[in-house]
């Protein structure tokens, strides 16, 4: 994995063949706990954005287009 903070990029440096092999061999782990129904765990599960979107809570984003870019 290559991280370039200045360019706001995260690159996975794994070839397509390797990714295909990993995906073919992958099995989902059994869920060991129920989904949270309240508290921070619930907020985290439902509202935290992915890395390419800033890893923030979705409700903290400014509604003005381009402001959080």
CHARMM internal coordinates of N, CA and C (Angstrom, degrees):
IC EDIT
DIST 1 N 1 CA 1.4482
DIST 1 CA 1 C 1.5206
ANGL 1 N 1 CA 1 C 107.55
DIST 1 C 2 N 1.3317
ANGL 1 CA 1 C 2 N 115.08
DIHE 1 N 1 CA 1 C 2 N 132.62
DIST 2 N 2 CA 1.4689
ANGL 1 C 2 N 2 CA 120.43
DIHE 1 CA 1 C 2 N 2 CA 177.11
DIST 2 CA 2 C 1.5248
ANGL 2 N 2 CA 2 C 107.50
DIHE 1 C 2 N 2 CA 2 C -116.01
DIST 2 C 3 N 1.3359
ANGL 2 CA 2 C 3 N 115.60
DIHE 2 N 2 CA 2 C 3 N 128.53
DIST 3 N 3 CA 1.4549
ANGL 2 C 3 N 3 CA 122.25
DIHE 2 CA 2 C 3 N 3 CA 179.63
DIST 3 CA 3 C 1.5195
ANGL 3 N 3 CA 3 C 108.61
DIHE 2 C 3 N 3 CA 3 C -112.61
DIST 3 C 4 N 1.3273
ANGL 3 CA 3 C 4 N 117.06
DIHE 3 N 3 CA 3 C 4 N 125.37
DIST 4 N 4 CA 1.4580
ANGL 3 C 4 N 4 CA 122.95
DIHE 3 CA 3 C 4 N 4 CA 176.48
DIST 4 CA 4 C 1.5277
ANGL 4 N 4 CA 4 C 106.78
DIHE 3 C 4 N 4 CA 4 C -123.64
DIST 4 C 5 N 1.3255
ANGL 4 CA 4 C 5 N 115.65
DIHE 4 N 4 CA 4 C 5 N 94.74
DIST 5 N 5 CA 1.4566
ANGL 4 C 5 N 5 CA 120.71
DIHE 4 CA 4 C 5 N 5 CA -174.98
DIST 5 CA 5 C 1.5203
ANGL 5 N 5 CA 5 C 110.88
DIHE 4 C 5 N 5 CA 5 C -64.52
DIST 5 C 6 N 1.3195
ANGL 5 CA 5 C 6 N 117.76
DIHE 5 N 5 CA 5 C 6 N -43.48
DIST 6 N 6 CA 1.4613
ANGL 5 C 6 N 6 CA 121.13
DIHE 5 CA 5 C 6 N 6 CA -178.37
DIST 6 CA 6 C 1.5288
ANGL 6 N 6 CA 6 C 111.64
DIHE 5 C 6 N 6 CA 6 C -59.36
DIST 6 C 7 N 1.3205
ANGL 6 CA 6 C 7 N 116.58
DIHE 6 N 6 CA 6 C 7 N -39.09
DIST 7 N 7 CA 1.4658
ANGL 6 C 7 N 7 CA 121.16
DIHE 6 CA 6 C 7 N 7 CA 179.99
DIST 7 CA 7 C 1.5275
ANGL 7 N 7 CA 7 C 112.15
DIHE 6 C 7 N 7 CA 7 C -89.65
DIST 7 C 8 N 1.3448
ANGL 7 CA 7 C 8 N 116.75
DIHE 7 N 7 CA 7 C 8 N -2.71
DIST 8 N 8 CA 1.4681
ANGL 7 C 8 N 8 CA 122.62
DIHE 7 CA 7 C 8 N 8 CA -178.62
DIST 8 CA 8 C 1.5230
ANGL 8 N 8 CA 8 C 111.05
DIHE 7 C 8 N 8 CA 8 C 55.97
DIST 8 C 9 N 1.3537
ANGL 8 CA 8 C 9 N 115.77
DIHE 8 N 8 CA 8 C 9 N 52.38
DIST 9 N 9 CA 1.4587
ANGL 8 C 9 N 9 CA 121.58
DIHE 8 CA 8 C 9 N 9 CA -177.90
DIST 9 CA 9 C 1.5217
ANGL 9 N 9 CA 9 C 110.79
DIHE 8 C 9 N 9 CA 9 C -130.18
DIST 9 C 10 N 1.3151
ANGL 9 CA 9 C 10 N 114.74
DIHE 9 N 9 CA 9 C 10 N 144.06
DIST 10 N 10 CA 1.4581
ANGL 9 C 10 N 10 CA 123.14
DIHE 9 CA 9 C 10 N 10 CA 168.70
DIST 10 CA 10 C 1.5184
ANGL 10 N 10 CA 10 C 105.39
DIHE 9 C 10 N 10 CA 10 C -128.22
DIST 10 C 11 N 1.3270
ANGL 10 CA 10 C 11 N 116.99
DIHE 10 N 10 CA 10 C 11 N 118.40
DIST 11 N 11 CA 1.4637
ANGL 10 C 11 N 11 CA 121.69
DIHE 10 CA 10 C 11 N 11 CA -178.18
DIST 11 CA 11 C 1.5186
ANGL 11 N 11 CA 11 C 110.10
DIHE 10 C 11 N 11 CA 11 C -114.74
DIST 11 C 12 N 1.3133
ANGL 11 CA 11 C 12 N 116.29
DIHE 11 N 11 CA 11 C 12 N 133.88
DIST 12 N 12 CA 1.4543
ANGL 11 C 12 N 12 CA 122.70
DIHE 11 CA 11 C 12 N 12 CA 174.82
DIST 12 CA 12 C 1.5189
ANGL 12 N 12 CA 12 C 107.46
DIHE 11 C 12 N 12 CA 12 C -93.05
DIST 12 C 13 N 1.3159
ANGL 12 CA 12 C 13 N 116.85
DIHE 12 N 12 CA 12 C 13 N 115.03
DIST 13 N 13 CA 1.4636
ANGL 12 C 13 N 13 CA 122.02
DIHE 12 CA 12 C 13 N 13 CA -175.28
DIST 13 CA 13 C 1.5286
ANGL 13 N 13 CA 13 C 110.57
DIHE 12 C 13 N 13 CA 13 C -95.26
DIST 13 C 14 N 1.3186
ANGL 13 CA 13 C 14 N 115.28
DIHE 13 N 13 CA 13 C 14 N 60.22
DIST 14 N 14 CA 1.4616
ANGL 13 C 14 N 14 CA 122.41
DIHE 13 CA 13 C 14 N 14 CA 179.55
DIST 14 CA 14 C 1.5216
ANGL 14 N 14 CA 14 C 106.67
DIHE 13 C 14 N 14 CA 14 C -129.97
DIST 14 C 15 N 1.3227
ANGL 14 CA 14 C 15 N 116.41
DIHE 14 N 14 CA 14 C 15 N 134.02
DIST 15 N 15 CA 1.4575
ANGL 14 C 15 N 15 CA 121.11
DIHE 14 CA 14 C 15 N 15 CA -177.90
DIST 15 CA 15 C 1.5230
ANGL 15 N 15 CA 15 C 113.47
DIHE 14 C 15 N 15 CA 15 C -68.13
DIST 15 C 16 N 1.3295
ANGL 15 CA 15 C 16 N 115.41
DIHE 15 N 15 CA 15 C 16 N 160.65
DIST 16 N 16 CA 1.4649
ANGL 15 C 16 N 16 CA 121.43
DIHE 15 CA 15 C 16 N 16 CA -179.26
DIST 16 CA 16 C 1.5261
ANGL 16 N 16 CA 16 C 112.39
DIHE 15 C 16 N 16 CA 16 C -60.55
DIST 16 C 17 N 1.3395
ANGL 16 CA 16 C 17 N 117.39
DIHE 16 N 16 CA 16 C 17 N -38.75
DIST 17 N 17 CA 1.4668
ANGL 16 C 17 N 17 CA 120.51
DIHE 16 CA 16 C 17 N 17 CA 179.32
DIST 17 CA 17 C 1.5263
ANGL 17 N 17 CA 17 C 111.14
DIHE 16 C 17 N 17 CA 17 C -63.27
DIST 17 C 18 N 1.3258
ANGL 17 CA 17 C 18 N 116.35
DIHE 17 N 17 CA 17 C 18 N -43.58
DIST 18 N 18 CA 1.4654
ANGL 17 C 18 N 18 CA 120.75
DIHE 17 CA 17 C 18 N 18 CA 179.09
DIST 18 CA 18 C 1.5270
ANGL 18 N 18 CA 18 C 110.77
DIHE 17 C 18 N 18 CA 18 C -65.42
DIST 18 C 19 N 1.3308
ANGL 18 CA 18 C 19 N 117.35
DIHE 18 N 18 CA 18 C 19 N -42.28
DIST 19 N 19 CA 1.4634
ANGL 18 C 19 N 19 CA 120.19
DIHE 18 CA 18 C 19 N 19 CA 177.92
DIST 19 CA 19 C 1.5226
ANGL 19 N 19 CA 19 C 111.18
DIHE 18 C 19 N 19 CA 19 C -61.50
DIST 19 C 20 N 1.3249
ANGL 19 CA 19 C 20 N 117.00
DIHE 19 N 19 CA 19 C 20 N -42.56
DIST 20 N 20 CA 1.4639
ANGL 19 C 20 N 20 CA 120.95
DIHE 19 CA 19 C 20 N 20 CA 179.20
DIST 20 CA 20 C 1.5264
ANGL 20 N 20 CA 20 C 110.83
DIHE 19 C 20 N 20 CA 20 C -62.54
DIST 20 C 21 N 1.3359
ANGL 20 CA 20 C 21 N 116.84
DIHE 20 N 20 CA 20 C 21 N -41.62
DIST 21 N 21 CA 1.4670
ANGL 20 C 21 N 21 CA 120.56
DIHE 20 CA 20 C 21 N 21 CA 178.96
DIST 21 CA 21 C 1.5262
ANGL 21 N 21 CA 21 C 110.85
DIHE 20 C 21 N 21 CA 21 C -64.85
DIST 21 C 22 N 1.3157
ANGL 21 CA 21 C 22 N 116.67
DIHE 21 N 21 CA 21 C 22 N -41.99
DIST 22 N 22 CA 1.4690
ANGL 21 C 22 N 22 CA 120.35
DIHE 21 CA 21 C 22 N 22 CA 179.07
DIST 22 CA 22 C 1.5265
ANGL 22 N 22 CA 22 C 111.12
DIHE 21 C 22 N 22 CA 22 C -65.06
DIST 22 C 23 N 1.3175
ANGL 22 CA 22 C 23 N 116.64
DIHE 22 N 22 CA 22 C 23 N -41.95
DIST 23 N 23 CA 1.4631
ANGL 22 C 23 N 23 CA 120.32
DIHE 22 CA 22 C 23 N 23 CA -179.66
DIST 23 CA 23 C 1.5292
ANGL 23 N 23 CA 23 C 110.93
DIHE 22 C 23 N 23 CA 23 C -66.50
DIST 23 C 24 N 1.3275
ANGL 23 CA 23 C 24 N 117.38
DIHE 23 N 23 CA 23 C 24 N -37.35
DIST 24 N 24 CA 1.4621
ANGL 23 C 24 N 24 CA 120.90
DIHE 23 CA 23 C 24 N 24 CA 179.24
DIST 24 CA 24 C 1.5268
ANGL 24 N 24 CA 24 C 111.17
DIHE 23 C 24 N 24 CA 24 C -66.92
DIST 24 C 25 N 1.3333
ANGL 24 CA 24 C 25 N 117.14
DIHE 24 N 24 CA 24 C 25 N -33.69
DIST 25 N 25 CA 1.4625
ANGL 24 C 25 N 25 CA 121.53
DIHE 24 CA 24 C 25 N 25 CA -177.31
DIST 25 CA 25 C 1.5312
ANGL 25 N 25 CA 25 C 112.85
DIHE 24 C 25 N 25 CA 25 C -87.57
DIST 25 C 26 N 1.3261
ANGL 25 CA 25 C 26 N 117.41
DIHE 25 N 25 CA 25 C 26 N -12.62
DIST 26 N 26 CA 1.4619
ANGL 25 C 26 N 26 CA 121.39
DIHE 25 CA 25 C 26 N 26 CA -173.67
DIST 26 CA 26 C 1.5183
ANGL 26 N 26 CA 26 C 111.89
DIHE 25 C 26 N 26 CA 26 C -72.61
DIST 26 C 27 N 1.3274
ANGL 26 CA 26 C 27 N 114.88
DIHE 26 N 26 CA 26 C 27 N 139.47
DIST 27 N 27 CA 1.4592
ANGL 26 C 27 N 27 CA 122.17
DIHE 26 CA 26 C 27 N 27 CA 172.37
DIST 27 CA 27 C 1.5223
ANGL 27 N 27 CA 27 C 107.84
DIHE 26 C 27 N 27 CA 27 C -133.05
DIST 27 C 28 N 1.2982
ANGL 27 CA 27 C 28 N 115.80
DIHE 27 N 27 CA 27 C 28 N 136.64
DIST 28 N 28 CA 1.4637
ANGL 27 C 28 N 28 CA 119.87
DIHE 27 CA 27 C 28 N 28 CA 179.63
DIST 28 CA 28 C 1.5238
ANGL 28 N 28 CA 28 C 109.86
DIHE 27 C 28 N 28 CA 28 C -65.78
DIST 28 C 29 N 1.3125
ANGL 28 CA 28 C 29 N 115.58
DIHE 28 N 28 CA 28 C 29 N 136.87
DIST 29 N 29 CA 1.4651
ANGL 28 C 29 N 29 CA 120.42
DIHE 28 CA 28 C 29 N 29 CA 175.62
DIST 29 CA 29 C 1.5237
ANGL 29 N 29 CA 29 C 108.69
DIHE 28 C 29 N 29 CA 29 C -73.85
DIST 29 C 30 N 1.3121
ANGL 29 CA 29 C 30 N 117.42
DIHE 29 N 29 CA 29 C 30 N 145.39
DIST 30 N 30 CA 1.4661
ANGL 29 C 30 N 30 CA 118.78
DIHE 29 CA 29 C 30 N 30 CA 177.75
DIST 30 CA 30 C 1.5283
ANGL 30 N 30 CA 30 C 110.15
DIHE 29 C 30 N 30 CA 30 C -64.59
DIST 30 C 31 N 1.3074
ANGL 30 CA 30 C 31 N 116.06
DIHE 30 N 30 CA 30 C 31 N 140.09
DIST 31 N 31 CA 1.4652
ANGL 30 C 31 N 31 CA 120.58
DIHE 30 CA 30 C 31 N 31 CA 179.40
DIST 31 CA 31 C 1.5251
ANGL 31 N 31 CA 31 C 108.02
DIHE 30 C 31 N 31 CA 31 C -71.98
DIST 31 C 32 N 1.3332
ANGL 31 CA 31 C 32 N 115.61
DIHE 31 N 31 CA 31 C 32 N 124.11
DIST 32 N 32 CA 1.4574
ANGL 31 C 32 N 32 CA 120.63
DIHE 31 CA 31 C 32 N 32 CA -175.06
DIST 32 CA 32 C 1.5215
ANGL 32 N 32 CA 32 C 113.51
DIHE 31 C 32 N 32 CA 32 C -92.50
DIST 32 C 33 N 1.3089
ANGL 32 CA 32 C 33 N 116.47
DIHE 32 N 32 CA 32 C 33 N -10.31
DIST 33 N 33 CA 1.4604
ANGL 32 C 33 N 33 CA 118.59
DIHE 32 CA 32 C 33 N 33 CA -179.34
DIST 33 CA 33 C 1.5258
ANGL 33 N 33 CA 33 C 109.21
DIHE 32 C 33 N 33 CA 33 C -144.47
DIST 33 C 34 N 1.2910
ANGL 33 CA 33 C 34 N 115.14
DIHE 33 N 33 CA 33 C 34 N 159.40
DIST 34 N 34 CA 1.4602
ANGL 33 C 34 N 34 CA 120.58
DIHE 33 CA 33 C 34 N 34 CA 177.68
DIST 34 CA 34 C 1.5250
ANGL 34 N 34 CA 34 C 109.38
DIHE 33 C 34 N 34 CA 34 C -75.57
DIST 34 C 35 N 1.3048
ANGL 34 CA 34 C 35 N 116.00
DIHE 34 N 34 CA 34 C 35 N 156.94
DIST 35 N 35 CA 1.4565
ANGL 34 C 35 N 35 CA 119.81
DIHE 34 CA 34 C 35 N 35 CA 174.52
DIST 35 CA 35 C 1.5231
ANGL 35 N 35 CA 35 C 109.58
DIHE 34 C 35 N 35 CA 35 C -62.20
DIST 35 C 36 N 1.3200
ANGL 35 CA 35 C 36 N 115.61
DIHE 35 N 35 CA 35 C 36 N 144.24
DIST 36 N 36 CA 1.4618
ANGL 35 C 36 N 36 CA 120.26
DIHE 35 CA 35 C 36 N 36 CA 179.23
DIST 36 CA 36 C 1.5274
ANGL 36 N 36 CA 36 C 109.59
DIHE 35 C 36 N 36 CA 36 C -67.08
DIST 36 C 37 N 1.2985
ANGL 36 CA 36 C 37 N 116.60
DIHE 36 N 36 CA 36 C 37 N 146.68
DIST 37 N 37 CA 1.4569
ANGL 36 C 37 N 37 CA 120.65
DIHE 36 CA 36 C 37 N 37 CA 178.65
DIST 37 CA 37 C 1.5294
ANGL 37 N 37 CA 37 C 112.29
DIHE 36 C 37 N 37 CA 37 C -109.47
DIST 37 C 38 N 1.3372
ANGL 37 CA 37 C 38 N 117.29
DIHE 37 N 37 CA 37 C 38 N -12.00
DIST 38 N 38 CA 1.4618
ANGL 37 C 38 N 38 CA 120.54
DIHE 37 CA 37 C 38 N 38 CA 178.73
DIST 38 CA 38 C 1.5219
ANGL 38 N 38 CA 38 C 110.21
DIHE 37 C 38 N 38 CA 38 C -163.58
DIST 38 C 39 N 1.3197
ANGL 38 CA 38 C 39 N 116.71
DIHE 38 N 38 CA 38 C 39 N 173.73
DIST 39 N 39 CA 1.4531
ANGL 38 C 39 N 39 CA 122.36
DIHE 38 CA 38 C 39 N 39 CA 176.94
DIST 39 CA 39 C 1.5217
ANGL 39 N 39 CA 39 C 113.46
DIHE 38 C 39 N 39 CA 39 C 79.17
DIST 39 C 40 N 1.3449
ANGL 39 CA 39 C 40 N 114.89
DIHE 39 N 39 CA 39 C 40 N -168.71
DIST 40 N 40 CA 1.4606
ANGL 39 C 40 N 40 CA 120.53
DIHE 39 CA 39 C 40 N 40 CA -176.90
DIST 40 CA 40 C 1.5230
ANGL 40 N 40 CA 40 C 111.94
DIHE 39 C 40 N 40 CA 40 C -61.16
DIST 40 C 41 N 1.3131
ANGL 40 CA 40 C 41 N 117.18
DIHE 40 N 40 CA 40 C 41 N -38.92
DIST 41 N 41 CA 1.4654
ANGL 40 C 41 N 41 CA 119.44
DIHE 40 CA 40 C 41 N 41 CA -179.80
DIST 41 CA 41 C 1.5239
ANGL 41 N 41 CA 41 C 110.87
DIHE 40 C 41 N 41 CA 41 C -59.43
DIST 41 C 42 N 1.3168
ANGL 41 CA 41 C 42 N 117.94
DIHE 41 N 41 CA 41 C 42 N -40.79
DIST 42 N 42 CA 1.4691
ANGL 41 C 42 N 42 CA 121.78
DIHE 41 CA 41 C 42 N 42 CA 177.55
DIST 42 CA 42 C 1.5210
ANGL 42 N 42 CA 42 C 110.38
DIHE 41 C 42 N 42 CA 42 C -64.60
DIST 42 C 43 N 1.3438
ANGL 42 CA 42 C 43 N 117.04
DIHE 42 N 42 CA 42 C 43 N -44.97
DIST 43 N 43 CA 1.4640
ANGL 42 C 43 N 43 CA 120.44
DIHE 42 CA 42 C 43 N 43 CA 177.67
DIST 43 CA 43 C 1.5227
ANGL 43 N 43 CA 43 C 110.84
DIHE 42 C 43 N 43 CA 43 C -59.57
DIST 43 C 44 N 1.3149
ANGL 43 CA 43 C 44 N 116.57
DIHE 43 N 43 CA 43 C 44 N -43.89
DIST 44 N 44 CA 1.4604
ANGL 43 C 44 N 44 CA 120.78
DIHE 43 CA 43 C 44 N 44 CA -179.29
DIST 44 CA 44 C 1.5225
ANGL 44 N 44 CA 44 C 110.71
DIHE 43 C 44 N 44 CA 44 C -62.19
DIST 44 C 45 N 1.3301
ANGL 44 CA 44 C 45 N 116.90
DIHE 44 N 44 CA 44 C 45 N -47.23
DIST 45 N 45 CA 1.4614
ANGL 44 C 45 N 45 CA 120.84
DIHE 44 CA 44 C 45 N 45 CA -177.25
DIST 45 CA 45 C 1.5210
ANGL 45 N 45 CA 45 C 112.83
DIHE 44 C 45 N 45 CA 45 C -64.93
DIST 45 C 46 N 1.3139
ANGL 45 CA 45 C 46 N 117.43
DIHE 45 N 45 CA 45 C 46 N -33.99
DIST 46 N 46 CA 1.4584
ANGL 45 C 46 N 46 CA 119.92
DIHE 45 CA 45 C 46 N 46 CA -173.20
DIST 46 CA 46 C 1.5168
ANGL 46 N 46 CA 46 C 114.90
DIHE 45 C 46 N 46 CA 46 C -102.10
DIST 46 C 47 N 1.3375
ANGL 46 CA 46 C 47 N 118.75
DIHE 46 N 46 CA 46 C 47 N -19.61
DIST 47 N 47 CA 1.4597
ANGL 46 C 47 N 47 CA 119.29
DIHE 46 CA 46 C 47 N 47 CA -168.84
DIST 47 CA 47 C 1.5163
ANGL 47 N 47 CA 47 C 116.83
DIHE 46 C 47 N 47 CA 47 C -125.49
DIST 47 C 48 N 1.3365
ANGL 47 CA 47 C 48 N 119.93
DIHE 47 N 47 CA 47 C 48 N -11.68
DIST 48 N 48 CA 1.4602
ANGL 47 C 48 N 48 CA 119.97
DIHE 47 CA 47 C 48 N 48 CA -178.81
DIST 48 CA 48 C 1.5252
ANGL 48 N 48 CA 48 C 109.36
DIHE 47 C 48 N 48 CA 48 C -78.37
DIST 48 C 49 N 1.3298
ANGL 48 CA 48 C 49 N 115.42
DIHE 48 N 48 CA 48 C 49 N 128.75
DIST 49 N 49 CA 1.4579
ANGL 48 C 49 N 49 CA 122.14
DIHE 48 CA 48 C 49 N 49 CA -179.28
DIST 49 CA 49 C 1.5223
ANGL 49 N 49 CA 49 C 111.19
DIHE 48 C 49 N 49 CA 49 C -80.41
DIST 49 C 50 N 1.3084
ANGL 49 CA 49 C 50 N 116.50
DIHE 49 N 49 CA 49 C 50 N 160.94
DIST 50 N 50 CA 1.4567
ANGL 49 C 50 N 50 CA 122.65
DIHE 49 CA 49 C 50 N 50 CA 178.30
DIST 50 CA 50 C 1.5322
ANGL 50 N 50 CA 50 C 110.35
DIHE 49 C 50 N 50 CA 50 C -74.50
DIST 50 C 51 N 1.3318
ANGL 50 CA 50 C 51 N 116.72
DIHE 50 N 50 CA 50 C 51 N 169.68
DIST 51 N 51 CA 1.4657
ANGL 50 C 51 N 51 CA 122.53
DIHE 50 CA 50 C 51 N 51 CA -175.21
DIST 51 CA 51 C 1.5225
ANGL 51 N 51 CA 51 C 112.19
DIHE 50 C 51 N 51 CA 51 C -57.30
DIST 51 C 52 N 1.3271
ANGL 51 CA 51 C 52 N 117.62
DIHE 51 N 51 CA 51 C 52 N -41.92
DIST 52 N 52 CA 1.4629
ANGL 51 C 52 N 52 CA 119.70
DIHE 51 CA 51 C 52 N 52 CA -177.68
DIST 52 CA 52 C 1.5241
ANGL 52 N 52 CA 52 C 112.39
DIHE 51 C 52 N 52 CA 52 C -69.33
DIST 52 C 53 N 1.3223
ANGL 52 CA 52 C 53 N 116.87
DIHE 52 N 52 CA 52 C 53 N -10.13
DIST 53 N 53 CA 1.4570
ANGL 52 C 53 N 53 CA 121.69
DIHE 52 CA 52 C 53 N 53 CA 178.88
DIST 53 CA 53 C 1.5246
ANGL 53 N 53 CA 53 C 112.00
DIHE 52 C 53 N 53 CA 53 C -110.08
DIST 53 C 54 N 1.3280
ANGL 53 CA 53 C 54 N 117.74
DIHE 53 N 53 CA 53 C 54 N 3.78
DIST 54 N 54 CA 1.4509
ANGL 53 C 54 N 54 CA 121.42
DIHE 53 CA 53 C 54 N 54 CA 172.90
DIST 54 CA 54 C 1.5145
ANGL 54 N 54 CA 54 C 117.50
DIHE 53 C 54 N 54 CA 54 C 107.79
DIST 54 C 55 N 1.3245
ANGL 54 CA 54 C 55 N 119.19
DIHE 54 N 54 CA 54 C 55 N -1.32
DIST 55 N 55 CA 1.4749
ANGL 54 C 55 N 55 CA 122.53
DIHE 54 CA 54 C 55 N 55 CA 178.42
DIST 55 CA 55 C 1.5251
ANGL 55 N 55 CA 55 C 112.26
DIHE 54 C 55 N 55 CA 55 C 53.35
DIST 55 C 56 N 1.3089
ANGL 55 CA 55 C 56 N 117.10
DIHE 55 N 55 CA 55 C 56 N 37.18
DIST 56 N 56 CA 1.4593
ANGL 55 C 56 N 56 CA 121.70
DIHE 55 CA 55 C 56 N 56 CA -179.32
DIST 56 CA 56 C 1.5264
ANGL 56 N 56 CA 56 C 108.50
DIHE 55 C 56 N 56 CA 56 C -115.62
DIST 56 C 57 N 1.3102
ANGL 56 CA 56 C 57 N 116.81
DIHE 56 N 56 CA 56 C 57 N 172.31
DIST 57 N 57 CA 1.4612
ANGL 56 C 57 N 57 CA 119.79
DIHE 56 CA 56 C 57 N 57 CA 173.34
DIST 57 CA 57 C 1.5264
ANGL 57 N 57 CA 57 C 108.59
DIHE 56 C 57 N 57 CA 57 C -72.27
DIST 57 C 58 N 1.3182
ANGL 57 CA 57 C 58 N 117.56
DIHE 57 N 57 CA 57 C 58 N 136.98
DIST 58 N 58 CA 1.4599
ANGL 57 C 58 N 58 CA 120.55
DIHE 57 CA 57 C 58 N 58 CA -178.15
DIST 58 CA 58 C 1.5271
ANGL 58 N 58 CA 58 C 112.48
DIHE 57 C 58 N 58 CA 58 C -62.95
DIST 58 C 59 N 1.3225
ANGL 58 CA 58 C 59 N 118.38
DIHE 58 N 58 CA 58 C 59 N -29.11
DIST 59 N 59 CA 1.4594
ANGL 58 C 59 N 59 CA 120.79
DIHE 58 CA 58 C 59 N 59 CA -178.53
DIST 59 CA 59 C 1.5315
ANGL 59 N 59 CA 59 C 113.32
DIHE 58 C 59 N 59 CA 59 C -79.66
DIST 59 C 60 N 1.3405
ANGL 59 CA 59 C 60 N 117.77
DIHE 59 N 59 CA 59 C 60 N -5.05
DIST 60 N 60 CA 1.4635
ANGL 59 C 60 N 60 CA 120.80
DIHE 59 CA 59 C 60 N 60 CA 177.28
DIST 60 CA 60 C 1.5237
ANGL 60 N 60 CA 60 C 112.87
DIHE 59 C 60 N 60 CA 60 C -94.16
DIST 60 C 61 N 1.3199
ANGL 60 CA 60 C 61 N 117.05
DIHE 60 N 60 CA 60 C 61 N -6.39
DIST 61 N 61 CA 1.4552
ANGL 60 C 61 N 61 CA 120.29
DIHE 60 CA 60 C 61 N 61 CA -179.16
DIST 61 CA 61 C 1.5193
ANGL 61 N 61 CA 61 C 110.87
DIHE 60 C 61 N 61 CA 61 C -72.79
DIST 61 C 62 N 1.3213
ANGL 61 CA 61 C 62 N 115.17
DIHE 61 N 61 CA 61 C 62 N 144.62
DIST 62 N 62 CA 1.4542
ANGL 61 C 62 N 62 CA 121.56
DIHE 61 CA 61 C 62 N 62 CA 175.94
DIST 62 CA 62 C 1.5222
ANGL 62 N 62 CA 62 C 108.48
DIHE 61 C 62 N 62 CA 62 C -72.77
DIST 62 C 63 N 1.2932
ANGL 62 CA 62 C 63 N 117.44
DIHE 62 N 62 CA 62 C 63 N 136.92
DIST 63 N 63 CA 1.4600
ANGL 62 C 63 N 63 CA 121.43
DIHE 62 CA 62 C 63 N 63 CA -178.78
DIST 63 CA 63 C 1.5228
ANGL 63 N 63 CA 63 C 112.74
DIHE 62 C 63 N 63 CA 63 C -77.19
DIST 63 C 64 N 1.3384
ANGL 63 CA 63 C 64 N 118.59
DIHE 63 N 63 CA 63 C 64 N -8.55
DIST 64 N 64 CA 1.4560
ANGL 63 C 64 N 64 CA 121.54
DIHE 63 CA 63 C 64 N 64 CA -180.00
DIST 64 CA 64 C 1.5209
ANGL 64 N 64 CA 64 C 109.81
DIHE 63 C 64 N 64 CA 64 C -77.81
DIST 64 C 65 N 1.3388
ANGL 64 CA 64 C 65 N 118.39
DIHE 64 N 64 CA 64 C 65 N 122.26
DIST 65 N 65 CA 1.4703
ANGL 64 C 65 N 65 CA 120.65
DIHE 64 CA 64 C 65 N 65 CA -179.37
DIST 65 CA 65 C 1.5251
ANGL 65 N 65 CA 65 C 112.01
DIHE 64 C 65 N 65 CA 65 C -57.64
DIST 65 C 66 N 1.3211
ANGL 65 CA 65 C 66 N 116.55
DIHE 65 N 65 CA 65 C 66 N 136.04
DIST 66 N 66 CA 1.4538
ANGL 65 C 66 N 66 CA 122.27
DIHE 65 CA 65 C 66 N 66 CA 176.22
DIST 66 CA 66 C 1.5121
ANGL 66 N 66 CA 66 C 115.61
DIHE 65 C 66 N 66 CA 66 C 85.71
DIST 66 C 67 N 1.3147
ANGL 66 CA 66 C 67 N 119.25
DIHE 66 N 66 CA 66 C 67 N -11.22
DIST 67 N 67 CA 1.4629
ANGL 66 C 67 N 67 CA 121.58
DIHE 66 CA 66 C 67 N 67 CA -176.56
DIST 67 CA 67 C 1.5163
ANGL 67 N 67 CA 67 C 111.32
DIHE 66 C 67 N 67 CA 67 C -70.50
DIST 67 C 68 N 1.3218
ANGL 67 CA 67 C 68 N 118.59
DIHE 67 N 67 CA 67 C 68 N -39.14
DIST 68 N 68 CA 1.4632
ANGL 67 C 68 N 68 CA 122.13
DIHE 67 CA 67 C 68 N 68 CA -176.81
DIST 68 CA 68 C 1.5163
ANGL 68 N 68 CA 68 C 112.65
DIHE 67 C 68 N 68 CA 68 C -93.16
DIST 68 C 69 N 1.2724
ANGL 68 CA 68 C 69 N 118.70
DIHE 68 N 68 CA 68 C 69 N 11.77
DIST 69 N 69 CA 1.4585
ANGL 68 C 69 N 69 CA 122.64
DIHE 68 CA 68 C 69 N 69 CA -176.58
DIST 69 CA 69 C 1.5147
ANGL 69 N 69 CA 69 C 110.50
DIHE 68 C 69 N 69 CA 69 C -78.73
END
COOR INIT
IC SEED 1 N 1 CA 1 C
IC BUILD
